[in-house]
Amino acid sequence: MAYRTFVKKLLTAAAFMAAFFMPAQARMVPVQLPMNLICFDSLEEGFDFHKRAGQFPIIKGTTKSSGTPGGAILFLNPENTNWSFMMFKTNAEGRTVPCIVTTGELFEIVPTQENKIQL
């Protein structure tokens, strides 16, 4: 039962993020930052990594950028709250491969009060 409550809160937070943060991003001036990514040789290897970590996809999105076909996925382990963010890019051979952008711990839903984020 606690897992269902957790998922319900997670989906509510995801909906809030989609509704609140997307318009703000559209008004921002884009800045390109260099990043070192950990990329896998195949989609299977990327998804096996998350499976071994006990992480499940909780949020996914698509992109229209030519350098990142397919989009990105946020993975979460509901037992210990570690998480990782994976995106897809085209490698030198022209194949789409999954890449880990970042990982972290202690994933939690940000509490809200009257549609304001409480940090």
KAVEN-V325768 format. One line per field, one symbol per residue. burial: 1 if it has 16 or more other C-alpha atoms within 10 Angstrom, else 0. A space follows every 50 residues. Layout:
burial->???
This chain:
burial->00000000110010000000000000000000000000110000011001 00011110000000000111111111110001111111100000011111 1000000000000000000
